[in-house]
Each structure stands twice: as C-alpha cells, then as structure tokens.
Amino acid sequence: MKVDAIIVAGGSSLRFGETDKLAAMLAGRPVLAWSLAAYAAAPSIASIVVVAPAARHRWLCDLAAQWAPGKELLLAAGGARRRDSVAAGLALSRTRYAAVHDGARPLATTDLIERVVAAAEGTNGAIAAIPVTDTVKEVRAETIQGHPERSALWAAQTPQVILRQAWLDAARMSDDDETDDAAMLSRLGLECRVVHSSADNIKITRPLDLQIAGLILRERGVG
C-alpha cells in the first residue's frame, strides 16, 4: 500500500527556548532532516507533505533536496492548531491513507513506518505507541480523582496512519482540536490498531531531549 506522509512542522517551540527545535542540529543534521530521511527511505511512502510556516519553505526545499532526494515534496502552510495543520497536509494528499508524523519526533525508523502502514491497511488506521510504565493518576484541582489500570494504558506516538476521508469527516463534526489522529477518528466511533513502538521514538520538547536523542543515535551507531 502506498500512502502520503504528512509531516507537521509548524510548532512554536516554546518549551525548547529561542532556538527553532526543528532546525537544531542533531548528530550532524537538523532535527527535521532525520524524519525526512526516514520517510524518504520507506517504500510505502508515495510523497512527503511538510506542513510549516511559509517562511520555512525555502529552507525545507533545500533540506529535502539533501535528505529526501527522489521523493516528491509538497509544502503546506501550517495552522494555529494541530488539527489545522493536519487538515492542510491532507488537502494536498492524494492517497486513501495518510501517515501523519510529528516533525519533532526525529528517531522514528523506516521499519516502524512500514509496520504502521502495514497494520493500517484494510482498517480505519494504526498508530505507533508503547505501554505506559509509570503509575498514572487522574487529577483535578491537584487532587487525585482516579487510578487508571496501567496495563490498559499506552502512550501514543507518531507515525499515525489514518483513512484520509474518515479524518476529514470526523473533523467536520466539531471545531474542537484533538491531540492525535486516533482521537479524531474516535469521533466517528472508529478504532485504530496499535503497533508496538520503542521508547527511543522520543519527541524533542526541551533541550535535554536533544541530548538524549543524540545518545540514542550514538547507540544505533549513527551519531
């Protein structure tokens, strides 16, 4: 199955500091370049749509020429919310399914991308995720309200491969935002499969995360 990749790269990087985290250097290349290279190497990916502010588009073209040669690159302007950015990417997508990825998650491997795409085929979608290892509490007003059973909890990651039209139909039901694409599909009562990922597939949020990502790449023999 061939799918388009939607890489969301329009975040404000407020928790990272003054530096644009997607342009920060990680083991010799910008953070975003790692995602571009992984998706470019994935046989299931038809084209790559990067959703980012227009001011970044020239830089993105240069980045893709170096790290994603041979894959068609499409550019869309991001929105204020995650759902706006995903919708902008899906508007340029031409495949029945789309793989949505957070550009700040640079360590997703081509193998993981392929496994999530394969799991999604013939279903509503599939997401990368890992079982939660911490004990989680439901808290309101600084008071514990619930004690969810840990064995049933998974932490969602990207890629998330979803039926393009189902996502668009679900988005039309309400203008509310969602934190991920499986939650968007759940508005229609659609369930997604889960593909076991790795704790290495971290999201770069703080400067410390960049250092951790560098150590992970070094363990992989890359950095």
Secondary structure, DSSP 8 states (H G I E B T S, - for coil): --EEEEEE-----TTT-SS-TTTSEETTEEHHHHHHHHHHT-TTEEEEEEE--GGGHHHHHHHHHHHSTTSEEEEE---SSHHHHHHHHHHH--SSEEEEEETT-TT--HHHHHHHHHHHTTSSEEEEEEE--S---EEETTEEEE---GGG-EEEEEEEEEEHHHHHHHHTT-S---SSHHHHHHTTT---EEEE--TTS----SHHHHHHHHHHHHHTT--
